[in-house]
Amino acid sequence: MSAKKAVLQLSVHEERIRKKVFVKVSRSQGVTSITMDDKTGKMTVVGEVDVPVLVMKLRKLCNAEIVSVEVVKPPEKKPEPAKPAPAKPAPPKPADIVAFPVTHMNYPYQYQYSYASSYYQPNGNSRVVVEEPNTCVLM
């Protein structure tokens, strides 16, 4: 779908109906802007919206008619002048090179992967029996 500019004629006589109309239109999918002239009762809706469906929703609140629907063309973009490429940074000097610290010992209470792999059984249906009295066995 392309962006459309739809002008709708609404007969809104109360402020609460006007608020409901704005809420109904703003919640519709694809609406980018809404304007309404209170003197003439015309509402302008811009966006990728299905205008007949929008009018059917608005007719539940007030009398609504389509005045005009136009396709909005996006503004033409002017080509930007080419920017010069940024200068490459100089290679680091030997005194600037810093060794990275070991990452697996940064947190003292971090989960250790070696514990999980030491009790791993290659067969998924096998059972481990331990002769200690205070152990818990999961099956």
C-alpha positions in Angstrom: 0.0 0.0 0.0 1.1 3.6 -0.6 0.5 6.5 1.7 -2.8 8.2 1.2 -4.4 11.5 2.3 -8.1 11.0 3.0 -10.5 13.8 3.8 -13.6 12.7 5.6 -16.8 14.7 6.4 -17.9 14.0 10.0 -21.0 15.2 11.8 -19.6 15.5 15.3 -21.7 17.7 17.7 -20.4 16.7 21.1 -16.9 16.8 22.6 -17.0 13.2 23.9 -17.9 11.9 20.4 -15.0 13.9 19.0 -12.6 12.3 21.4 -13.9 8.9 20.6 -13.4 9.5 16.9 -9.8 10.6 17.5 -9.2 7.5 19.6 -10.7 5.2 17.0 -8.7 6.8 14.1 -5.5 6.9 16.0 -5.7 3.2 16.9 -6.2 2.2 13.3 -3.2 0.5 11.7 -1.0 2.7 9.4 -2.2 6.1 10.5 0.6 8.7 10.6 -1.2 12.0 11.2 -4.7 13.2 12.0 -6.1 16.8 11.7 -9.7 18.0 12.2 -11.3 21.3 11.4 -14.1 21.8 14.0 -15.9 24.5 12.0 -16.4 22.5 8.8 -16.3 19.0 10.4 -13.6 17.7 8.0 -11.0 15.3 9.2 -7.8 14.7 7.3 -6.1 11.3 7.8 -2.6 10.6 6.3 -1.0 7.2 6.2 -1.2 3.7 4.8 -4.7 3.1 5.9 -7.7 1.4 4.3 -10.2 4.3 4.0 -13.4 2.4 3.5 -12.7 0.3 6.6 -12.0 3.4 8.6 -15.2 5.0 7.5 -17.2 1.9 8.5 -15.6 2.1 12.0 -16.5 5.8 12.3 -20.1 5.3 11.2 -20.7 3.4 14.5 -19.9 6.7 16.3 -21.2 9.4 13.9 -22.2 10.2 10.3 -19.1 9.8 8.2 -18.5 10.2 4.5 -15.5 10.2 2.2 -14.8 13.6 0.5 -11.5 12.8 -1.3 -8.6 10.4 -1.3 -5.2 11.3 -2.7 -2.0 9.4 -3.0 0.8 11.2 -1.1 4.2 11.1 -2.9 7.2 11.0 -0.6 9.4 14.1 -0.8 12.4 13.7 -3.1 15.7 13.2 -1.4 18.6 15.3 -2.6 21.8 13.4 -3.0 24.3 14.3 -0.3 27.7 15.3 -1.3 30.3 12.6 -0.9 32.2 12.9 2.4 36.0 12.2 2.5 36.9 8.9 4.0 38.1 9.1 7.6 41.9 8.8 8.2 43.0 5.4 9.4 44.3 5.3 12.9 48.0 4.8 13.4 49.0 1.2 14.4 49.5 0.9 18.2 53.0 1.3 19.7 54.4 -1.7 21.6 54.0 0.3 24.9 50.3 0.9 24.2 49.4 -2.8 23.8 47.6 -4.1 26.9 47.1 -7.8 27.6 43.5 -8.8 28.2 42.8 -10.3 31.6 41.5 -13.9 32.0 37.7 -13.7 31.8 36.8 -17.0 33.4 38.0 -16.0 36.8 36.5 -12.5 37.0 33.6 -13.5 39.3 34.4 -15.7 42.3 30.9 -17.3 42.5 30.6 -17.8 38.8 29.2 -21.2 37.6 32.1 -23.5 36.7 31.6 -25.6 33.6 34.0 -28.3 34.7 31.7 -29.5 37.4 28.8 -30.2 35.0 31.0 -32.1 32.6 32.6 -34.3 35.3 29.3 -35.9 36.2 27.8 -36.1 32.7 26.9 -39.6 31.6 27.1 -40.4 27.9 24.0 -42.6 27.9 20.8 -40.6 28.7 19.0 -43.7 30.2 21.7 -44.7 32.6 21.4 -44.5 36.4 24.0 -43.3 38.9 24.1 -45.0 42.3 26.2 -43.5 45.0 27.0 -45.3 48.3 26.9 -42.1 50.4 24.0 -41.8 52.9 23.3 -38.0 52.5 23.0 -37.7 48.7 20.1 -37.0 46.6 19.4 -39.0 43.4 17.4 -37.6 40.5 16.0 -39.9 37.9 
